[in-house]
Amino acid sequence: MVGPVRPQFFLFGSSIVQLSFSNGGWGAILADVYARKADILLRGYYGWNSRRALECSIVFSQRMNLISLH
């Protein structure tokens, strides 16, 4: 059985975003606050800069749309 569609937070960026899910990190706190209310999706990568992020943001957004349709 599939439940209701939940809102999604898409955290995208560099190592700051990647490390946000460490103990006590802001991503972990966000996931705890919105547990069972929203999906928290993490895409953080060490060494990324704005240029690399822009190149990949289109691909990520397209994948997110495909995921939300199913």
Backbone bond lengths (Angstrom), bond angles and torsions (degrees), N, CA, C in turn:
res aa  C-N    CA-C-N  psi(-1)  N-CA   C-N-CA  omega(-1)  CA-C   N-CA-C  phi
1 M - - - 1.445 - - 1.522 109.27 -
2 V 1.293 116.26 133.86 1.455 121.77 -179.91 1.519 108.79 -98.80
3 G 1.328 116.11 132.72 1.455 120.98 -179.74 1.515 111.74 -83.42
4 P 1.313 116.10 -174.39 1.465 120.31 179.71 1.529 111.16 -66.56
5 V 1.306 115.51 154.25 1.460 120.88 178.04 1.525 108.58 -70.89
6 R 1.327 115.44 130.85 1.460 120.21 -179.71 1.520 109.96 -105.81
7 P 1.330 117.24 152.49 1.465 119.45 173.84 1.522 110.20 -63.85
8 Q 1.326 115.88 157.29 1.455 120.84 -179.89 1.526 110.18 -124.31
9 F 1.325 115.28 136.73 1.454 122.35 169.47 1.516 106.41 -102.63
10 F 1.302 117.47 126.71 1.455 122.19 -179.28 1.521 107.74 -112.09
11 L 1.336 116.66 104.70 1.461 122.30 -179.16 1.521 107.85 -93.66
12 F 1.312 116.74 114.93 1.457 122.23 -172.98 1.518 109.14 -132.20
13 G 1.325 116.84 129.71 1.453 119.23 178.30 1.511 112.88 167.65
14 S 1.311 115.22 -149.84 1.460 122.37 -173.84 1.525 110.96 -94.22
15 S 1.317 115.20 -153.85 1.465 120.30 -177.80 1.524 112.25 -63.42
16 I 1.322 118.19 -24.95 1.464 120.23 177.48 1.525 109.68 -61.20
17 V 1.324 116.13 -41.89 1.465 120.50 177.57 1.522 109.85 -71.46
18 Q 1.319 117.35 -41.96 1.459 120.50 -179.13 1.525 111.01 -59.18
19 L 1.318 117.02 -42.65 1.462 120.93 -177.77 1.525 113.05 -81.46
20 S 1.323 117.56 -4.13 1.462 120.39 -178.55 1.526 112.53 -65.90
21 F 1.329 117.84 -17.79 1.458 120.41 179.36 1.526 112.35 -95.03
22 S 1.319 117.48 10.48 1.462 120.73 172.37 1.523 108.81 -69.32
23 N 1.325 117.13 167.92 1.467 120.66 179.00 1.520 110.80 -54.25
24 G 1.325 116.45 122.12 1.454 121.56 178.22 1.510 114.90 77.65
25 G 1.333 117.90 4.19 1.462 121.11 179.09 1.519 111.26 -72.62
26 W 1.328 116.08 161.76 1.462 119.83 -175.56 1.524 112.22 -66.36
27 G 1.326 118.88 -30.78 1.465 121.08 176.46 1.519 111.52 -68.46
28 A 1.328 115.89 -40.01 1.464 120.56 177.52 1.523 110.84 -65.67
29 I 1.320 116.66 -39.62 1.468 120.47 177.74 1.526 110.24 -64.83
30 L 1.331 116.79 -42.98 1.464 121.27 178.12 1.531 110.74 -60.44
31 A 1.331 116.84 -44.38 1.462 120.97 178.52 1.525 111.22 -62.98
32 D 1.317 117.30 -37.35 1.460 120.94 178.90 1.529 111.13 -68.51
33 V 1.321 117.08 -43.52 1.468 121.34 -179.08 1.532 110.90 -63.57
34 Y 1.340 116.75 -39.20 1.460 120.79 -176.24 1.530 113.43 -100.96
35 A 1.323 117.55 18.81 1.466 120.96 178.50 1.525 109.86 -56.21
36 R 1.328 116.25 130.80 1.461 124.84 179.11 1.527 113.22 66.33
37 K 1.345 117.08 9.06 1.462 121.16 177.65 1.523 111.86 -118.10
38 A 1.340 117.05 -28.72 1.464 121.87 -177.99 1.522 108.96 -153.16
39 D 1.319 116.07 157.90 1.459 122.18 175.39 1.522 108.80 -96.72
40 I 1.329 116.50 131.73 1.456 122.25 177.87 1.523 107.15 -106.20
41 L 1.328 116.76 117.25 1.458 121.93 -178.12 1.522 109.06 -111.09
42 L 1.316 116.33 127.22 1.459 122.25 -174.58 1.518 110.72 -109.47
43 R 1.322 116.15 128.46 1.459 122.85 171.77 1.524 107.27 -138.33
44 G 1.320 115.87 80.16 1.456 121.73 178.88 1.516 109.27 -119.97
45 Y 1.319 117.03 137.37 1.459 121.19 -173.60 1.526 110.69 -136.61
46 Y 1.331 115.79 130.74 1.465 121.02 175.42 1.519 110.19 -58.91
47 G 1.313 116.45 139.22 1.453 121.92 172.34 1.515 116.16 79.68
48 W 1.305 118.03 3.25 1.461 119.22 -179.71 1.516 110.70 -78.43
49 N 1.326 115.05 149.01 1.457 120.92 173.49 1.528 108.40 -122.44
50 S 1.316 116.61 179.03 1.471 120.62 -175.87 1.521 112.19 -62.19
51 R 1.327 117.64 -38.66 1.465 120.34 -178.80 1.528 110.89 -62.47
52 R 1.317 116.55 -46.73 1.468 120.66 179.56 1.529 110.67 -64.90
53 A 1.311 116.43 -39.43 1.463 120.40 179.94 1.528 111.18 -63.51
54 L 1.325 117.28 -42.25 1.462 120.06 179.30 1.523 111.74 -63.77
55 E 1.327 116.73 -37.32 1.463 120.35 178.75 1.528 111.23 -61.92
56 C 1.306 116.57 -37.83 1.462 120.87 -175.37 1.523 113.85 -92.94
57 S 1.317 117.76 -16.08 1.463 119.67 -176.11 1.526 112.11 -62.66
58 I 1.319 117.60 -33.34 1.465 120.37 178.62 1.521 110.02 -65.12
59 V 1.317 116.92 -44.63 1.466 120.94 179.61 1.524 110.32 -62.88
60 F 1.335 116.98 -45.51 1.462 120.25 -179.69 1.523 111.36 -62.38
61 S 1.331 116.92 -42.92 1.464 119.17 -178.45 1.523 110.87 -66.43
62 Q 1.321 117.93 -36.25 1.463 120.48 176.97 1.525 110.54 -65.21
63 R 1.311 117.20 -41.68 1.467 120.48 178.60 1.519 111.14 -65.54
64 M 1.324 116.64 -38.32 1.462 120.35 179.34 1.524 110.21 -63.10
65 N 1.321 117.61 -40.61 1.462 120.73 178.43 1.517 110.83 -64.38
66 L 1.331 117.56 -38.73 1.460 120.37 178.24 1.519 110.91 -65.96
67 I 1.317 116.75 -40.07 1.461 120.29 -179.76 1.521 110.36 -65.16
68 S 1.321 117.61 -42.48 1.461 120.25 -175.89 1.525 112.46 -71.59
69 L 1.344 118.27 -18.44 1.457 120.59 179.16 1.521 112.51 -79.23
70 H 1.323 117.71 -21.54 1.469 120.80 -176.26 1.500 111.60 -95.23
